[in-house]
């Protein structure tokens, strides 16, 4: 029997039971669309997190000296460390959270950061209006401040505030610049902050201790080299007591984040893949029912000369066609869900063509594998017994 004839008969059988065929495909459709969407969400989250980390700079290293008993780092030590290979620049910082600020007749609380002029370059901070802190501000301990747009809106109801005066913990400061939108949420918002000169802050808190600083490696490939010299410096200063300090490496953070996202995506895809297997079991059950319903038909075909491989091929084509059509519908639903999520629910779903192809091929394989048993059973029917079947 010609392959085209077998193909026509297989499709005729599927179309003659439209509702049953559609219900059989349902598991495949759900499985394929779930895999595509979940993997897409994982990839979208991965890219979003990577983008946020890269905005801070993948060559950024943050160091915090922990514990009040541990001696602080001096400016001269940082200057010496700055000369090491792989290190481009260093910015010492002083931070205080939940400080009281006032502008006009409005008050609020925010986070204060104090540093040197190179802080803005190292942290990739851009100015929307005004200017950043300059060396002259440090030398003269000027009471000047660069603020985030959240602070500007809360105190003045506008971002056009350069030249205005605000109070920080009871001291008057002149606003010299407003940062561009940094993003973030809650207490981690990059827009809810005040940055002042390091020397001014040290005078206010009556301490010159440097207990945190940022290091900018020469480039992404120099991070490990910079980390090596930093580790050597801290080990010598604190007698190899690693509990005296904490080091945050943006590159390591990015790698850890990617690994976590990949693990979560794999797990979710595996769960979604289970529905494909369930769909395959559904195909096998329906094909077994079909074999029973068409037992006499199989007997007649065998009696007039149909070979075993013809019967086997027909049922395998039926099973493969059901899973294939279900796979195509699942892909279409996956793309539709991704479009809706990206455009109406502010989700980040990035669909990979490779994932779509693998998911579709897997659905075909599931249909063929689970269709093999009923197809084999149908091909082995004895024509005499099949003709007697009622």
C-alpha positions in Angstrom: 0.0 0.0 0.0 1.3 3.4 -0.9 2.5 5.7 1.9 0.1 8.5 0.7 -2.9 6.2 1.0 -1.9 5.3 4.6 -1.4 8.9 5.4 -4.9 9.8 4.0 -6.5 7.0 6.0 -4.7 8.1 9.2 -5.9 11.7 8.8 -9.4 10.6 7.9 -9.6 8.6 11.1 -8.5 11.7 13.1 -11.0 14.0 11.4 -13.8 11.6 11.9 -13.4 11.9 15.7 -12.7 15.6 16.0 -13.7 16.1 19.6 -11.9 13.0 20.9 -8.8 13.9 18.9 -8.8 17.5 20.3 -9.2 16.2 23.9 -6.3 13.8 23.2 -4.1 16.7 22.0 -4.9 18.8 25.1 -2.2 17.4 27.2 0.4 18.0 24.4 -0.9 21.6 23.9 -0.7 22.4 27.6 2.7 20.8 27.9 4.3 22.5 24.9 2.9 26.0 25.8 3.9 25.6 29.4 7.5 24.7 28.5 7.8 27.6 26.0 6.3 30.1 28.4 8.2 29.0 31.6 11.6 28.8 29.8 10.8 32.2 28.2 10.0 33.7 31.7 13.2 32.2 33.0 15.3 33.6 30.2 13.5 37.0 30.5 14.2 37.2 34.2 17.8 36.2 33.6 18.3 38.9 31.0 16.6 41.5 33.2 18.7 40.7 36.3 21.8 40.6 34.2 21.0 44.0 32.7 20.5 45.5 36.2 23.7 44.1 37.5 25.6 45.2 34.4 24.3 48.7 34.9 26.2 48.7 38.2 29.3 47.5 36.4 30.4 43.9 36.1 33.9 45.1 37.1 32.7 46.5 40.4 33.9 45.2 43.8 32.4 46.3 47.1 34.2 45.9 50.4 32.7 46.4 53.9 34.7 46.2 57.1 32.6 44.5 59.7 32.5 44.9 63.4 33.3 48.0 65.4 36.4 46.5 66.9 38.1 46.0 63.6 40.4 48.9 62.6 39.3 51.0 59.7 41.1 51.4 56.4 43.1 54.6 55.9 43.2 56.9 52.9 46.9 56.2 52.3 46.3 52.4 52.3 43.6 52.8 49.7 45.9 55.0 47.6 48.6 52.3 47.8 46.0 49.6 46.9 44.9 51.7 43.9 48.4 51.3 42.3 48.0 47.5 42.1 47.6 45.9 38.6 44.0 45.3 37.6 42.7 48.1 39.8 41.5 51.2 38.0 40.1 53.3 40.8 38.8 53.2 44.4 36.1 55.3 46.1 35.8 55.3 49.9 32.3 55.7 51.2 30.4 56.5 54.4 26.7 55.6 54.6 23.9 56.3 57.0 20.3 55.0 56.6 17.1 56.7 57.6 18.4 60.2 58.1 16.0 63.1 58.5 15.8 65.6 55.6 13.8 68.7 55.1 13.0 70.9 52.2 10.7 73.9 52.4 7.9 72.8 54.7 8.2 69.1 53.9 10.2 66.4 55.8 11.2 62.9 54.9 13.7 60.2 55.7 16.3 58.8 53.2 19.7 57.2 52.9 22.8 59.2 52.9 26.0 58.3 51.0 29.2 60.2 51.2 32.1 59.7 48.9 34.7 61.3 46.5 34.2 62.6 42.9 35.1 59.3 41.3 32.3 57.6 43.1 29.9 58.6 40.4 32.0 57.1 37.6 32.6 53.9 39.5 28.9 53.4 40.4 27.8 54.4 36.9 25.6 57.3 38.2 24.5 59.9 35.7 23.3 63.4 36.4 20.0 64.7 35.0 20.6 68.3 36.0 23.4 70.2 37.8 26.7 68.6 38.5 28.4 66.0 40.6 30.7 66.4 43.6 34.1 67.9 42.7 37.5 67.8 44.4 37.0 71.4 45.5 33.9 70.4 47.5 36.0 67.8 49.4 38.9 70.2 50.0 36.7 72.8 51.5 34.2 70.5 53.2 31.3 72.3 51.4 27.8 71.4 52.4 26.5 70.4 49.0 24.4 67.5 47.9 23.4 65.4 44.9 19.9 63.9 45.3 17.7 61.3 43.7 14.5 62.2 42.0 12.4 60.6 44.7 13.9 62.9 47.3 13.4 65.9 44.9 9.7 65.0 44.4 9.0 64.4 48.1 10.6 67.6 49.3 9.9 70.0 46.4 7.4 68.3 44.2 9.7 68.9 41.2 13.1 67.7 39.9 14.1 71.3 39.0 15.7 71.9 42.4 19.4 72.7 41.6 20.3 75.6 43.8 17.6 74.9 46.4 18.5 74.4 50.1 17.7 71.3 52.1 18.3 70.2 55.6 20.2 67.0 56.4 20.1 66.1 60.1 19.6 69.8 60.9 22.4 71.1 58.7 21.7 73.2 55.6 23.0 71.8 52.3 22.8 73.3 48.8 21.5 70.9 46.1 24.0 70.9 43.2 22.7 68.0 41.2 19.8 65.6 40.6 20.5 62.0 39.5 18.8 60.3 36.6 16.3 57.6 37.3 18.1 54.6 38.8 15.1 52.3 39.5 14.7 49.8 42.2 12.0 49.4 44.8 11.3 50.2 48.5 14.4 50.7 50.7 16.6 49.6 47.8 15.5 52.4 45.4 18.4 54.1 43.8 16.3 57.2 43.5 15.8 57.7 47.2 19.2 58.8 48.3 21.4 61.9 49.1 25.1 62.0 48.2 27.4 64.4 49.9 31.2 65.0 50.0 33.1 62.4 52.1 35.0 65.1 54.1 31.8 66.9 54.9 30.2 63.7 56.2 33.3 62.9 58.3 33.0 66.3 60.0 29.3 65.8 60.7 29.8 62.3 62.2 33.1 63.3 63.8 35.0 60.3 62.4 37.5 59.8 59.6 37.1 56.0 59.6 36.7 54.3 56.2 34.8 51.1 56.7 33.5 50.6 53.2 34.8 51.3 49.7 34.2 50.5 46.0 36.9 49.2 43.7 36.6 49.4 39.9 38.7 46.8 38.1 40.4 47.9 34.9 37.9 45.8 32.9 35.7 42.7 33.3 38.7 40.4 32.6 40.8 42.1 35.3 38.3 41.4 38.2 40.1 38.2 39.3 43.5 40.0 39.3 42.1 42.9 41.3 40.4 40.5 43.7 43.7 38.7 44.3 45.5 42.0 45.3 42.5 43.0 47.4 42.4 39.7 49.2 46.1 39.9 49.9 45.8 43.5 51.3 42.9 42.6 53.6 44.5 39.3 54.8 47.7 41.2 55.8 45.7 44.0 57.5 43.4 41.7 59.5 45.7 38.7 60.0 43.8 36.4 57.7 40.6 36.9 59.7 38.0 36.7 56.9 35.2 37.5 59.3 36.6 41.1 59.6 35.4 42.0 56.1 33.0 41.2 53.4 33.6 41.3 49.6 30.9 41.5 47.0 31.9 40.9 43.4 29.4 41.9 40.8 30.7 39.3 38.3 30.2 36.5 40.9 26.8 37.9 41.7 25.9 37.8 38.0 27.1 34.2 37.7 25.3 33.1 40.8 22.1 34.8 39.6 22.4 33.1 36.2 22.9 29.7 37.8 20.0 30.1 40.1 17.7 31.2 37.2 18.9 28.3 35.1 18.2 25.8 37.9 14.7 27.3 38.5 14.0 27.3 34.7 15.1 23.7 34.4 13.0 22.6 37.3 9.9 24.4 36.0 10.5 23.0 32.5 10.7 19.5 34.0 7.4 20.0 35.7 5.8 21.3 32.5 7.4 18.4 30.6 5.4 16.0 32.8 2.2 17.2 31.2 3.8 16.2 27.8 4.3 12.7 29.2 0.7 12.7 30.5 -0.4 13.8 27.1 1.5 10.9 25.6 -0.3 8.5 28.0 -3.6 10.0 26.8 -2.6 9.3 23.2 -1.8 5.7 24.0 -5.1 5.2 25.8 -7.1 6.7 22.9 -5.2 4.7 20.3 -5.9 1.5 22.3 -9.6 2.4 22.3 -9.3 3.1 18.5 -7.7 -0.3 18.0 -10.7 -2.0 19.7 -13.2 0.0 17.8 -11.6 -0.7 14.5 -10.8 -4.4 15.1 -13.1 -5.6 12.3 -11.8 -3.0 9.9 -8.3 -4.2 10.6 -9.4 -7.8 10.0 -10.9 -6.9 6.7 -7.8 -5.0 5.5 -5.6 -7.9 6.5 -7.9 -10.3 4.8 -7.7 -8.5 1.4 -3.9 -8.3 1.6 -2.8 -5.4 3.9 0.6 -6.2 5.5 1.5 -5.9 9.1 3.8 -2.9 8.5 0.9 -1.1 6.7 -1.3 -1.4 9.8 1.6 -0.5 12.1 2.5 2.6 9.9 -1.1 3.8 9.8 -1.5 3.8 13.6 1.9 5.3 14.2 1.0 8.1 11.7 -2.2 8.7 13.6 -0.4 9.0 16.9 2.3 11.2 15.4 -0.2 13.4 13.7 -2.2 14.0 16.9 1.0 14.9 18.9 2.3 17.0 15.9 -0.9 19.0 15.5 -1.0 19.4 19.3 2.6 20.5 19.3 1.9 23.2 16.6 -1.1 24.4 18.6 1.0 24.4 21.8 3.6 26.6 20.1 1.0 29.0 18.9 -0.5 29.3 22.4 3.0 29.7 23.8 3.7 32.7 21.6 0.3 34.1 22.3 0.8 33.8 26.1 4.2 35.4 25.8 2.8 38.3 23.7 0.0 38.9 26.3 2.5 38.7 29.2 5.0 41.1 27.7 2.4 43.7 26.5 -0.3 43.6 29.1 1.2 42.2 32.4 4.6 43.8 32.2 6.3 40.4 32.3 9.6 39.6 30.6 9.2 36.5 28.4 11.9 35.9 25.9 11.1 32.9 23.6 14.0 31.0 22.1 13.6 29.4 18.7 15.8 26.5 19.9 13.5 25.8 22.8 10.4 25.9 20.6 12.1 23.4 18.2 13.2 21.1 21.0 9.8 21.2 22.6 8.0 20.5 19.3 10.3 17.6 18.5 9.9 16.2 22.0 6.1 16.3 21.5 6.4 14.3 18.3 8.7 11.8 20.0 6.2 11.4 22.8 3.4 10.7 20.3 5.4 8.1 18.4 6.7 6.4 21.5 3.4 6.1 23.3 1.7 5.2 20.0 4.0 2.3 19.4 2.3 -0.1 21.7 -1.3 0.3 20.3 0.1 0.4 16.8 2.0 -2.9 17.4 -1.0 -4.5 19.0 -3.2 -3.5 16.0 -0.6 -4.9 13.5 -0.5 -8.3 15.3 -4.3 -8.9 15.2 -5.2 -12.2 13.7 -7.5 -11.4 10.7 -9.9 -14.4 11.4 -10.4 -13.4 15.1 -10.6 -9.7 14.1 -13.4 -10.5 11.6 -15.3 -12.4 14.3 -15.0 -9.4 16.7 -18.3 -7.7 17.6 
